[in-house]
Every structure is written in C-alpha cells, then in structure tokens.
Amino acid sequence: MQRGIAWIVDDDSSIRWVLERALTGAGLSCTTFESGNEVLDALTTKTPDVLLSDIRMPGMDGLALLKQIKQRHPMLPVIIMTAHSDLDAAVSAYQQGAFDYLPKPFDIDEAVALVDRAISHYQEQQQPRNAPISSPTADIIGEAPAMQDVFRIIGRLSRSSISVLINGESGTGKELVAHALHRHSPRSKAPFIALNMAAIPKDLIESELFGHEKGAFTGANTVRQGRFEQADGGTLFLDEIGDMPLDVQTRLLRVLADGQFYRVGGYAPVKVDVRIIAATHQNLEQRVQEGKFREDLFHRLNV
C-alpha cells in the first residue's frame, strides 16, 4: 500500500538516487527533479505530500523554491537539505516556513523517519476539522511542532545573557541551536567559541578553558589565553559538559558567579564577560545523583 507521495529535487544525481531508493523501499511513491523550475512546473498539475529540496542548486536555489512553494501551497511540508555546518541556511529555511532540515551527510533511516513525520503532518491537515485551520504566518518558524518549540525558545533566550543548557542525543543539532542563540543575540558581533569536553584529555581541560601563565607546567613556555578570554564579550559553547571533571565544574561555577578567574599558574584575576551555553547528551540529573556533576552548577545552567 502506497503511504504517500514524496518529491525530491537536487542537482546531485547520487543524492536523488539514494533518497528515491530509500523512500520507495519504505513504501512511498517518489518523483525526482534536477531543478527548482522543474518542481514549479510539476506543481501546476499535481501536489506531493512532501518535498525534499537541496539548498545549494544552480539557478533557483532551495530557499527561493521554498518561498515560491509557500506562496502557492502554504500547507505543503518542505524539508531543506543543508550541509551540517550551514547554520545560516538552516535558520533561513525555518524562518521561511520549512517543515524541517536534513543535514548532509544524512542517515538514511533518519531521513525516512523525517519524511514520514512530514507526510503524517500534511495528511492530518487535510482531514476535516470542526474548527477552521488558520493560515500559516510569517511569525511561525517551521511547521514541525518540535522545531517550533526550539525556535520559540531561541527567540525568548537570544536577547538574554543567562546561561543555557541544551539536552539532546548526539547528532540532533545542539551546536546549531547554540550558534542560533549567539547569532540572534546582542553578542552576535563578538566571538563564538566552542569546546568539546569529551574531546580533551582531563589534565588539559583547565588550561584550555582558563589559559596558563608562562612556566605554569612543563611545556608552558609562553602565556596562553584560554577559551574564556577568547570568548570575552561573546559566547562560550561547552559541548558534552557532562564529561567535565568535578574540580573544573567548581571553577566554572565560580566564573559564573564572579565573572572572573585565574589562569593556571596565575595570581592575578582575569575578568571576562562571557555567556555560557552548555550541551550534553547525558542525563545530568542522574549524574548529580551519582555525585558526578555538581547540583548547584546543574541548576545554574538548567534554565
């Protein structure tokens, strides 16, 4: 039984082939296109249940196509495919009404699941309702309920300087959200500095965060600024904060409270104005109960 109709537009034939094969295998009817103009021509005679569009294409790009579709078929869910690091494109896609985004390279199972959600959303909208369905407005960012929630939170928090904790599984776009919070904040002209706690040896984390003085330890031949100083005036994104050692958590808490710290081996306080955005895939409440994460730091971050 056919479960829905999906259209795919991408100038890369290999992407079209992979997606068509995966979605057809999942029971969907698929049609592929090489350009946005081909899609617009086809829309004059028929409409799919979902459209997957690449964002970077010759001629009409994905955002221009999205704008045209939202004018003609405002309820049609459009999934924009972007490079994983293309933050501006993803945010622009949501602002123009994309249902969701699919970062490249993508996992096939995740792509199929996303298409299924979009089709279900679209087909539910076609069912008769007791109350009329209001038309989408420019104030709604994206149509996926979960992403509406995310971007409402971004809008609420972006003008603030309070610390933020982002929870989510690996690959769910936590750094994308952190970038968006920074880019839409008053700190957007200042640095955005990222540091992954899980990627740094524990004995080097303090030096990475707070810097060190010359001679602080073997090999410290010069004064080195840490990530806090590099992010002064801007945002410091601490990914996988659940892996931060307890002693470093204590130092971080002091910085959040006092706005200053000491470099490793230093005696003079260094003052900074930095917003902290932290992220983790772990259950920090459970780690607090296990004594592996400071409860006061958790509550300071978990807004």
Steps between C-alpha positions, in 0.01 A plus 500: 500500500634840398550716809555836336659697219848649539677729256876543506690787337879504494750571224711209633377182331655278769297670774183464293572131443573422866192679629271360231615146572461541877157664485368260237620214718301652786181484293490855368443615143797715390565744220837671457595834345828668412390860548256721684338614176411138417326472837299819446392378157386166645308673780263652244342157445560300820615534861709259709466432874856620565786662311868450577713775350872562500589855598798555269398450136583679175237751395217503753638395838308320772401812693362670188306184418371482858372858477316427175343183638383667822323765292322243283463201736545632855411170669742282300786387729843576356814339641816691418825306460803697621864446579526412871700815573279740301331672794381807312329288236320287759377803695389672178313186397306494827425870478352451154278214612695178445357199681846388607856469374703193408875547550741340255644244528178347629403166648255322269279374782480850649414644158217249453369567852504876437310459172245279678443770763456766234249290305302419814493870586380592150236228480362593843457856374289372211249332734172687566504691827225652710690827518657671199876472463670835507748582227871489582652836577848640485509484880506120493853367453477156343200268516645207697360544853830408665691754292238767567569444869877521449484826309250654741752427774781648288293813449432528871857437614700669224459850646612382841845424639395222736676165476323229302515119508405313181408132537483260208641187343816521292429630150180688589644844428589629847785711364267633229267626774794649692616683186147632444478626859828685451431632152164647600630651825654841579833312512483396134792724395725350770666156486319167520749254648424127526672236712408132522569365849502140379771570242763642739721303742387574855838639604484761222143625548592769756770641274265494200226682688695744714837526326834486680792715601851447372667228704174374650598146405749315285465623143325826593760720333270798441187656644194347335146632491231244573160470337342733756728787401459421131121520542503827699193704406350205317388143556685191624336172392597210725397180326467173693521684831401179677859382443651801679704395808358603837789731587455687172125519566584681824714753314231549238242568770725769648539668162123501454460658843791748496571568133871442555753219527871428535712353225676176590808610695370856523444731797318792338127464431387526138159661452279387213150560369398168349168327447512125561299263284552137602381180335488133590352172385513365855239508776659760727242451775609138521867603501423742785350210697810293423724779629656556157354845435456793736138563588552876537662521156218294350238741636709799390503372142162330472265785413 
